[in-house]
Amino acid sequence: MLTLLIPEQISKFWDVIKYAVEQSLPPISGEHPDKINHILSAALSGKVNVWVSHKDKKFEAIVLTTSMYDVISDTRNLLIYCLYGYNKIDRNSWLEGLIALSKYAKSRKFNQITAYTDVDHIINMAKHLGGEARYTFISFDVDLFVQNLNKLIEERNEDNN
């Protein structure tokens, strides 16, 4: 069963949640030294929702979601920011969790549910359920990107001389 935690529960179970978050951060999280503290702050203030899947009074999975607004298309999406399973999650738990998230998204008038993943099982499940899973996430560290571009420009200039 997937349950949305309130701030007091987030504080109480933060060590368990923190571990799951650290294991499943998406590529957009970057390498900021205080990112975990920022995530905790966002969760406690309601900017990020923390969901717990539990079975037999044990945590099965942790899911963090947030609202993502695309100003260009004027759409609101429910972003599954990260998802972590402590053990293999059975099919019924997946279905229950996805149903709960879809009901939540519908009640909040989100246009889509979106997520990042490189886990084949989740990609295949998304496709099976009619979702799109066809884009490649690309990310550049700005400093390294500029450095590499400058090298390419230098090489091009040397070739032209």
C-alpha atoms as an extended CHARMM CRD file, in Angstrom:
* protein
*
       161  EXT
         1         1  MET       CA              0.0000000000        0.0000000000        0.0000000000  PROA      1               0.0000000000
         2         2  LEU       CA              1.3280000000        3.4590000000       -0.9700000000  PROA      2               0.0000000000
         3         3  THR       CA              0.8890000000        6.1150000000        1.7010000000  PROA      3               0.0000000000
         4         4  LEU       CA              1.6810000000        9.8290000000        1.5660000000  PROA      4               0.0000000000
         5         5  LEU       CA              3.6610000000       10.8310000000        4.6370000000  PROA      5               0.0000000000
         6         6  ILE       CA              3.0500000000       13.9700000000        6.6680000000  PROA      6               0.0000000000
         7         7  PRO       CA              6.0180000000       16.0810000000        7.8890000000  PROA      7               0.0000000000
         8         8  GLU       CA              6.0810000000       14.4690000000       11.3390000000  PROA      8               0.0000000000
         9         9  GLN       CA              6.3480000000       11.0120000000        9.7480000000  PROA      9               0.0000000000
        10        10  ILE       CA              9.0800000000       12.2360000000        7.3910000000  PROA      10              0.0000000000
        11        11  SER       CA             11.0910000000       13.4450000000       10.4020000000  PROA      11              0.0000000000
        12        12  LYS       CA             10.5000000000       10.2110000000       12.2880000000  PROA      12              0.0000000000
        13        13  PHE       CA             11.6150000000        7.9720000000        9.4090000000  PROA      13              0.0000000000
        14        14  TRP       CA             14.2030000000       10.3160000000        7.8420000000  PROA      14              0.0000000000
        15        15  ASP       CA             17.1450000000        7.8920000000        8.2090000000  PROA      15              0.0000000000
        16        16  VAL       CA             15.2790000000        5.2260000000        6.2310000000  PROA      16              0.0000000000
        17        17  ILE       CA             14.0380000000        7.7710000000        3.6680000000  PROA      17              0.0000000000
        18        18  LYS       CA             17.4670000000        9.4020000000        3.3420000000  PROA      18              0.0000000000
        19        19  TYR       CA             19.0810000000        6.0660000000        2.4610000000  PROA      19              0.0000000000
        20        20  ALA       CA             16.4820000000        5.4390000000       -0.2520000000  PROA      20              0.0000000000
        21        21  VAL       CA             16.9230000000        8.9440000000       -1.6620000000  PROA      21              0.0000000000
        22        22  GLU       CA             20.7090000000        8.6380000000       -1.7450000000  PROA      22              0.0000000000
        23        23  GLN       CA             20.3950000000        5.3480000000       -3.6470000000  PROA      23              0.0000000000
        24        24  SER       CA             17.9750000000        6.6690000000       -6.2600000000  PROA      24              0.0000000000
        25        25  LEU       CA             18.6860000000       10.3340000000       -6.9730000000  PROA      25              0.0000000000
        26        26  PRO       CA             17.9650000000       11.2990000000      -10.5640000000  PROA      26              0.0000000000
        27        27  PRO       CA             20.6220000000       12.7060000000      -12.8770000000  PROA      27              0.0000000000
        28        28  ILE       CA             19.2640000000       16.2350000000      -12.4440000000  PROA      28              0.0000000000
        29        29  SER       CA             20.2320000000       16.3550000000       -8.7560000000  PROA      29              0.0000000000
        30        30  GLY       CA             23.8300000000       17.3520000000       -9.4490000000  PROA      30              0.0000000000
        31        31  GLU       CA             26.6000000000       17.2900000000       -6.8810000000  PROA      31              0.0000000000
        32        32  HSD       CA             25.6040000000       20.0810000000       -4.5100000000  PROA      32              0.0000000000
        33        33  PRO       CA             27.0740000000       19.3080000000       -1.0550000000  PROA      33              0.0000000000
        34        34  ASP       CA             23.8060000000       20.1450000000        0.7450000000  PROA      34              0.0000000000
        35        35  LYS       CA             21.4130000000       18.4030000000       -1.6550000000  PROA      35              0.0000000000
        36        36  ILE       CA             20.1430000000       15.9040000000        0.9300000000  PROA      36              0.0000000000
        37        37  ASN       CA             19.4160000000       18.7360000000        3.3770000000  PROA      37              0.0000000000
        38        38  HSD       CA             17.5910000000       20.6040000000        0.6080000000  PROA      38              0.0000000000
        39        39  ILE       CA             15.5220000000       17.5110000000       -0.1360000000  PROA      39              0.0000000000
        40        40  LEU       CA             14.6340000000       17.1440000000        3.5460000000  PROA      40              0.0000000000
        41        41  SER       CA             13.6640000000       20.8120000000        3.7250000000  PROA      41              0.0000000000
        42        42  ALA       CA             11.5420000000       20.4930000000        0.5750000000  PROA      42              0.0000000000
        43        43  ALA       CA              9.8440000000       17.3810000000        1.9770000000  PROA      43              0.0000000000
        44        44  LEU       CA              9.0850000000       19.0030000000        5.3250000000  PROA      44              0.0000000000
        45        45  SER       CA              7.6980000000       22.1330000000        3.6360000000  PROA      45              0.0000000000
        46        46  GLY       CA              5.4980000000       20.1450000000        1.2190000000  PROA      46              0.0000000000
        47        47  LYS       CA              7.4100000000       21.0560000000       -1.9610000000  PROA      47              0.0000000000
        48        48  VAL       CA              8.2570000000       17.3720000000       -2.3110000000  PROA      48              0.0000000000
        49        49  ASN       CA              5.9020000000       14.5590000000       -1.3760000000  PROA      49              0.0000000000
        50        50  VAL       CA              7.2920000000       11.4730000000        0.3040000000  PROA      50              0.0000000000
        51        51  TRP       CA              5.3520000000        8.2720000000       -0.2860000000  PROA      51              0.0000000000
        52        52  VAL       CA              5.9860000000        4.9480000000        1.4180000000  PROA      52              0.0000000000
        53        53  SER       CA              4.9890000000        1.5700000000        0.0960000000  PROA      53              0.0000000000
        54        54  HSD       CA              4.6290000000       -0.7990000000        2.9940000000  PROA      54              0.0000000000
        55        55  LYS       CA              3.7720000000       -4.4280000000        3.3660000000  PROA      55              0.0000000000
        56        56  ASP       CA              3.4470000000       -6.3910000000        6.5980000000  PROA      56              0.0000000000
        57        57  LYS       CA              4.4250000000       -3.2680000000        8.5940000000  PROA      57              0.0000000000
        58        58  LYS       CA              7.7570000000       -2.9990000000        6.7250000000  PROA      58              0.0000000000
        59        59  PHE       CA              8.8600000000       -0.3830000000        4.2270000000  PROA      59              0.0000000000
        60        60  GLU       CA              8.8950000000       -1.8510000000        0.7470000000  PROA      60              0.0000000000
        61        61  ALA       CA              9.7200000000        1.2940000000       -1.2380000000  PROA      61              0.0000000000
        62        62  ILE       CA             10.1210000000        5.0690000000       -1.0020000000  PROA      62              0.0000000000
        63        63  VAL       CA              8.8880000000        7.4310000000       -3.7160000000  PROA      63              0.0000000000
        64        64  LEU       CA              9.4780000000       11.1760000000       -3.8880000000  PROA      64              0.0000000000
        65        65  THR       CA              7.2250000000       13.2180000000       -6.1510000000  PROA      65              0.0000000000
        66        66  THR       CA              6.9670000000       16.8950000000       -6.9490000000  PROA      66              0.0000000000
        67        67  SER       CA              4.9890000000       19.1870000000       -9.1880000000  PROA      67              0.0000000000
        68        68  MET       CA              6.8120000000       20.2300000000      -12.3210000000  PROA      68              0.0000000000
        69        69  TYR       CA              5.4370000000       23.1620000000      -14.2940000000  PROA      69              0.0000000000
        70        70  ASP       CA              6.4340000000       23.5660000000      -17.9440000000  PROA      70              0.0000000000
        71        71  VAL       CA              6.0060000000       27.2740000000      -18.6040000000  PROA      71              0.0000000000
        72        72  ILE       CA              6.4180000000       26.8250000000      -22.3660000000  PROA      72              0.0000000000
        73        73  SER       CA              3.5370000000       24.3890000000      -22.8040000000  PROA      73              0.0000000000
        74        74  ASP       CA              1.6190000000       25.6030000000      -19.7350000000  PROA      74              0.0000000000
        75        75  THR       CA              1.3480000000       22.0640000000      -18.3520000000  PROA      75              0.0000000000
        76        76  ARG       CA              1.7320000000       20.6540000000      -14.8710000000  PROA      76              0.0000000000
        77        77  ASN       CA              3.2380000000       17.2250000000      -14.4600000000  PROA      77              0.0000000000
        78        78  LEU       CA              3.6840000000       15.0060000000      -11.4510000000  PROA      78              0.0000000000
        79        79  LEU       CA              7.3730000000       14.1470000000      -11.4770000000  PROA      79              0.0000000000
        80        80  ILE       CA              8.4500000000       10.9340000000       -9.8040000000  PROA      80              0.0000000000
        81        81  TYR       CA             11.7160000000       12.4230000000       -8.5890000000  PROA      81              0.0000000000
        82        82  CYS       CA             13.1130000000        9.2150000000       -7.2050000000  PROA      82              0.0000000000
        83        83  LEU       CA             11.9450000000        5.7260000000       -6.3700000000  PROA      83              0.0000000000
        84        84  TYR       CA             13.7360000000        3.0890000000       -4.3420000000  PROA      84              0.0000000000
        85        85  GLY       CA             12.7130000000       -0.4450000000       -3.4730000000  PROA      85              0.0000000000
        86        86  TYR       CA             14.3440000000       -2.1060000000       -0.4810000000  PROA      86              0.0000000000
        87        87  ASN       CA             13.7510000000       -5.5530000000       -1.9490000000  PROA      87              0.0000000000
        88        88  LYS       CA             12.1610000000       -6.9200000000       -5.0820000000  PROA      88              0.0000000000
        89        89  ILE       CA              8.7310000000       -5.3290000000       -5.4080000000  PROA      89              0.0000000000
        90        90  ASP       CA              5.9610000000       -7.6680000000       -6.4610000000  PROA      90              0.0000000000
        91        91  ARG       CA              3.5830000000       -6.8870000000       -9.3040000000  PROA      91              0.0000000000
        92        92  ASN       CA              0.6110000000       -6.1460000000       -7.0330000000  PROA      92              0.0000000000
        93        93  SER       CA              2.5930000000       -3.5780000000       -5.0690000000  PROA      93              0.0000000000
        94        94  TRP       CA              3.6690000000       -1.8820000000       -8.3080000000  PROA      94              0.0000000000
        95        95  LEU       CA              0.0760000000       -1.7510000000       -9.4960000000  PROA      95              0.0000000000
        96        96  GLU       CA             -1.2490000000       -0.4550000000       -6.1650000000  PROA      96              0.0000000000
        97        97  GLY       CA              1.4260000000        2.2350000000       -6.1010000000  PROA      97              0.0000000000
        98        98  LEU       CA              0.8270000000        3.3180000000       -9.6770000000  PROA      98              0.0000000000
        99        99  ILE       CA             -2.9310000000        3.4420000000       -9.0950000000  PROA      99              0.0000000000
       100       100  ALA       CA             -2.4210000000        5.6040000000       -5.9990000000  PROA      100             0.0000000000
       101       101  LEU       CA             -0.1070000000        7.9890000000       -7.8740000000  PROA      101             0.0000000000
       102       102  SER       CA             -2.4630000000        8.1960000000      -10.8500000000  PROA      102             0.0000000000
       103       103  LYS       CA             -5.4360000000        8.9810000000       -8.5870000000  PROA      103             0.0000000000
       104       104  TYR       CA             -3.3810000000       11.6290000000       -6.8140000000  PROA      104             0.0000000000
       105       105  ALA       CA             -2.2680000000       13.1340000000      -10.1520000000  PROA      105             0.0000000000
       106       106  LYS       CA             -5.8200000000       13.1530000000      -11.4810000000  PROA      106             0.0000000000
       107       107  SER       CA             -7.2100000000       14.7630000000       -8.3180000000  PROA      107             0.0000000000
       108       108  ARG       CA             -4.5750000000       17.5180000000       -8.5680000000  PROA      108             0.0000000000
       109       109  LYS       CA             -5.2530000000       18.0230000000      -12.3120000000  PROA      109             0.0000000000
       110       110  PHE       CA             -1.7610000000       17.0830000000      -13.4930000000  PROA      110             0.0000000000
       111       111  ASN       CA             -1.4100000000       16.5370000000      -17.2360000000  PROA      111             0.0000000000
       112       112  GLN       CA              1.0880000000       13.6890000000      -17.0170000000  PROA      112             0.0000000000
       113       113  ILE       CA              3.1270000000       11.5910000000      -14.6520000000  PROA      113             0.0000000000
       114       114  THR       CA              6.8030000000       11.7550000000      -15.6040000000  PROA      114             0.0000000000
       115       115  ALA       CA              9.9770000000       10.1230000000      -14.2970000000  PROA      115             0.0000000000
       116       116  TYR       CA             13.6520000000        9.4930000000      -14.9730000000  PROA      116             0.0000000000
       117       117  THR       CA             14.9940000000        5.9640000000      -14.9930000000  PROA      117             0.0000000000
       118       118  ASP       CA             17.6170000000        3.7240000000      -16.5100000000  PROA      118             0.0000000000
       119       119  VAL       CA             16.0920000000        0.5620000000      -15.0350000000  PROA      119             0.0000000000
       120       120  ASP       CA             14.9640000000       -1.7210000000      -17.8630000000  PROA      120             0.0000000000
       121       121  HSD       CA             12.1550000000       -3.3170000000      -15.8430000000  PROA      121             0.0000000000
       122       122  ILE       CA             10.5750000000        0.0910000000      -15.1420000000  PROA      122             0.0000000000
       123       123  ILE       CA             11.0270000000        1.2110000000      -18.7530000000  PROA      123             0.0000000000
       124       124  ASN       CA              9.3380000000       -1.9510000000      -20.0160000000  PROA      124             0.0000000000
       125       125  MET       CA              6.5270000000       -1.6020000000      -17.4940000000  PROA      125             0.0000000000
       126       126  ALA       CA              5.9500000000        2.0080000000      -18.5650000000  PROA      126             0.0000000000
       127       127  LYS       CA              5.7640000000        0.9610000000      -22.2140000000  PROA      127             0.0000000000
       128       128  HSD       CA              3.4010000000       -1.8910000000      -21.3530000000  PROA      128             0.0000000000
       129       129  LEU       CA              1.0990000000        0.5900000000      -19.5910000000  PROA      129             0.0000000000
       130       130  GLY       CA              1.0340000000        2.9220000000      -22.6070000000  PROA      130             0.0000000000
       131       131  GLY       CA              3.7240000000        5.3220000000      -21.4680000000  PROA      131             0.0000000000
       132       132  GLU       CA              6.4870000000        6.8220000000      -23.5330000000  PROA      132             0.0000000000
       133       133  ALA       CA             10.0480000000        5.7410000000      -22.8470000000  PROA      133             0.0000000000
       134       134  ARG       CA             11.9810000000        6.8670000000      -25.8630000000  PROA      134             0.0000000000
       135       135  TYR       CA             14.1080000000        9.8630000000      -24.9420000000  PROA      135             0.0000000000
       136       136  THR       CA             17.7130000000        9.9480000000      -23.7960000000  PROA      136             0.0000000000
       137       137  PHE       CA             18.5510000000       12.2510000000      -20.9370000000  PROA      137             0.0000000000
       138       138  ILE       CA             21.5410000000       14.4610000000      -21.7070000000  PROA      138             0.0000000000
       139       139  SER       CA             23.3490000000       16.4790000000      -19.0890000000  PROA      139             0.0000000000
       140       140  PHE       CA             26.4900000000       18.5880000000      -19.1900000000  PROA      140             0.0000000000
       141       141  ASP       CA             28.5090000000       19.8780000000      -16.2620000000  PROA      141             0.0000000000
       142       142  VAL       CA             28.8010000000       23.5400000000      -17.2860000000  PROA      142             0.0000000000
       143       143  ASP       CA             32.4760000000       24.0160000000      -16.3600000000  PROA      143             0.0000000000
       144       144  LEU       CA             33.6060000000       20.8060000000      -18.0480000000  PROA      144             0.0000000000
       145       145  PHE       CA             31.3830000000       21.5060000000      -21.0580000000  PROA      145             0.0000000000
       146       146  VAL       CA             32.8970000000       24.9830000000      -21.5630000000  PROA      146             0.0000000000
       147       147  GLN       CA             36.3990000000       23.5690000000      -21.1170000000  PROA      147             0.0000000000
       148       148  ASN       CA             35.7880000000       20.8790000000      -23.7620000000  PROA      148             0.0000000000
       149       149  LEU       CA             34.1930000000       23.3620000000      -26.1550000000  PROA      149             0.0000000000
       150       150  ASN       CA             37.1960000000       25.6660000000      -25.7890000000  PROA      150             0.0000000000
       151       151  LYS       CA             39.5080000000       22.7350000000      -26.6320000000  PROA      151             0.0000000000
       152       152  LEU       CA             37.4470000000       21.9980000000      -29.7490000000  PROA      152             0.0000000000
       153       153  ILE       CA             37.6200000000       25.6340000000      -30.8030000000  PROA      153             0.0000000000
       154       154  GLU       CA             41.4090000000       25.6480000000      -30.2980000000  PROA      154             0.0000000000
       155       155  GLU       CA             41.7560000000       22.4450000000      -32.3470000000  PROA      155             0.0000000000
       156       156  ARG       CA             39.5830000000       23.8790000000      -35.1090000000  PROA      156             0.0000000000
       157       157  ASN       CA             41.6450000000       27.0870000000      -35.1620000000  PROA      157             0.0000000000
       158       158  GLU       CA             44.8900000000       25.0740000000      -35.3500000000  PROA      158             0.0000000000
       159       159  ASP       CA             43.4690000000       23.0350000000      -38.2500000000  PROA      159             0.0000000000
       160       160  ASN       CA             42.5140000000       26.2170000000      -40.1080000000  PROA      160             0.0000000000
       161       161  ASN       CA             46.0400000000       27.7000000000      -39.7740000000  PROA      161             0.0000000000
